[in-house]
């Protein structure tokens, strides 16, 4: 399947997405399942995310995890490398991973000291995509399964 097939004409009749950056820009509803395999605890994050015109990413919502329930947020910066490739950086500018949406799917790894973070994602429709993170290390084994829907 070509990248063009993953960026179809939006339902509202706007100009078709030409790049990964065009696809991502805007507001998304977010639902994330959190599974801590070591502690045997599951939780959920529900909220929203926004990719600004300059691809600054902000996410806000509520996390319910074990006995905790409260606000949660995350900030990232996406750098458009052209066509269907973006570099994802932490809010402080450190490198996180490269996102290549050439075929509508992506995977990447991010080593962090003794821990390994692995992501796999895919565009599932003109206004939806999913991400699956698995983090492992000496003291962790958890998964984040996230669904994004435009709007």
NUTIKE-818456 format. One record per residue (C-alpha): residue number from 1; residue in one letter; x, y, z. Coordinates in steps of 0.001 Angstrom, whole numbers, plus 500000, padded with zeros to 6 digits. Layout:
BEGIN
(NUM "a" (X Y Z))
...
END
This chain:
BEGIN
(1 "x" (500000 500000 500000))
(2 "x" (501389 503429 499106))
(3 "x" (501660 506364 501472))
(4 "x" (499058 508226 499403))
(5 "x" (496514 505538 500265))
(6 "x" (497128 506215 503964))
(7 "x" (496451 509942 503634))
(8 "x" (493065 509926 501886))
(9 "x" (490789 512891 501290))
(10 "x" (489402 514028 504668))
(11 "x" (485671 513607 505169))
(12 "x" (485120 517371 505447))
(13 "x" (486306 517977 501860))
(14 "x" (489519 519755 502869))
(15 "x" (492693 519332 500825))
(16 "x" (494050 515777 501020))
(17 "x" (496977 515142 503372))
(18 "x" (500196 515282 501366))
(19 "x" (502710 514549 504125))
(20 "x" (502881 512935 507533))
(21 "x" (502987 516416 509096))
(22 "x" (499757 517370 507310))
(23 "x" (498108 514198 508577))
(24 "x" (499117 514799 512203))
(25 "x" (498325 518516 512546))
(26 "x" (495197 519280 514535))
(27 "x" (493363 518039 517586))
(28 "x" (492950 514362 518511))
(29 "x" (491028 512530 521206))
(30 "x" (493293 510081 523022))
(31 "x" (492529 506846 524840))
(32 "x" (495466 504887 526281))
(33 "x" (495494 501589 528116))
(34 "x" (498426 501204 530518))
(35 "x" (499516 497698 531565))
(36 "x" (502269 497214 534146))
(37 "x" (503202 493546 533827))
(38 "x" (505548 493530 536829))
(39 "x" (503072 494948 539311))
(40 "x" (499975 493424 537724))
(41 "x" (498280 496818 537525))
(42 "x" (496249 498257 534642))
(43 "x" (494994 501746 534044))
(44 "x" (493667 504164 531483))
(45 "x" (494453 507669 530245))
(46 "x" (491649 509614 528550))
(47 "x" (492162 513067 527107))
(48 "x" (493152 515014 524040))
(49 "x" (496274 515887 522086))
(50 "x" (497137 518627 519636))
(51 "x" (499796 518916 516952))
(52 "x" (500225 522659 516321))
(53 "x" (501132 524152 512939))
(54 "x" (504830 523983 513926))
(55 "x" (504307 520369 515140))
(56 "x" (504620 521057 518856))
(57 "x" (502723 518211 520537))
(58 "x" (500776 518644 523747))
(59 "x" (498645 516051 525494))
(60 "x" (496318 516571 528457))
(61 "x" (493907 514291 530247))
(62 "x" (493241 512154 533279))
(63 "x" (495173 509059 534286))
(64 "x" (493592 506340 536405))
(65 "x" (496235 503810 537380))
(66 "x" (496056 501550 540408))
(67 "x" (495039 503791 543302))
(68 "x" (496029 506967 541473))
(69 "x" (493595 509191 539636))
(70 "x" (494627 512632 538448))
(71 "x" (495690 514945 535645))
(72 "x" (498484 513938 533288))
(73 "x" (500215 515732 530441))
(74 "x" (503016 515236 527946))
(75 "x" (504872 517536 525573))
(76 "x" (506957 516590 522530))
(77 "x" (508287 518330 519433))
(78 "x" (508033 516816 515939))
(79 "x" (510479 518023 513296))
(80 "x" (509357 517603 509693))
(81 "x" (512117 516018 507602))
(82 "x" (510021 516137 504446))
(83 "x" (507729 513757 502663))
(84 "x" (506623 511207 505290))
(85 "x" (509451 511411 507845))
(86 "x" (509538 513286 511158))
(87 "x" (511994 513311 514032))
(88 "x" (510354 513115 517441))
(89 "x" (512091 515004 520222))
(90 "x" (511457 515409 523917))
(91 "x" (510233 518836 525014))
(92 "x" (513804 519780 526019))
(93 "x" (515090 519014 522487))
(94 "x" (516719 515620 523130))
(95 "x" (516242 513022 520397))
(96 "x" (513506 510449 520979))
(97 "x" (512927 508513 517742))
(98 "x" (512367 508834 513978))
(99 "x" (508800 508475 512676))
(100 "x" (508563 507262 509079))
(101 "x" (504992 507039 507781))
(102 "x" (505955 506107 504211))
(103 "x" (503729 503036 504266))
(104 "x" (501294 504078 507006))
(105 "x" (503076 501968 509649))
(106 "x" (506118 502684 511785))
(107 "x" (508362 501164 514395))
(108 "x" (511307 502516 516335))
(109 "x" (513398 501933 519418))
(110 "x" (514649 504334 522054))
(111 "x" (517351 503159 524482))
(112 "x" (517386 504942 527838))
(113 "x" (520171 503820 530143))
(114 "x" (519331 500171 530976))
(115 "x" (515798 500428 529569))
(116 "x" (514487 499843 526056))
(117 "x" (511394 501516 524627))
(118 "x" (509930 500020 521444))
(119 "x" (507059 501580 519497))
(120 "x" (504924 500233 516675))
(121 "x" (502103 502219 515150))
(122 "x" (499836 502425 512182))
(123 "x" (497372 504719 510491))
(124 "x" (494051 502899 510709))
(125 "x" (491860 505349 508791))
(126 "x" (491691 508892 507459))
(127 "x" (491187 510224 511000))
(128 "x" (492641 507508 513260))
(129 "x" (495947 505940 514215))
(130 "x" (497269 503659 516941))
(131 "x" (500526 503355 518876))
(132 "x" (501845 500475 520961))
(133 "x" (504796 501120 523271))
(134 "x" (506565 498385 525232))
(135 "x" (509116 499464 527822))
(136 "x" (511421 496909 529428))
(137 "x" (514371 497157 531741))
(138 "x" (515703 496013 535088))
(139 "x" (512768 497539 536965))
(140 "x" (510039 497845 534333))
(141 "x" (507875 495894 531962))
(142 "x" (504885 497905 530816))
(143 "x" (502848 498578 527692))
(144 "x" (500987 501629 526465))
(145 "x" (498276 500977 523852))
(146 "x" (496923 504239 522447))
(147 "x" (494168 505096 519974))
(148 "x" (494002 508573 518431))
(149 "x" (490863 509877 516722))
(150 "x" (490697 513266 515037))
(151 "x" (488368 515726 516660))
END
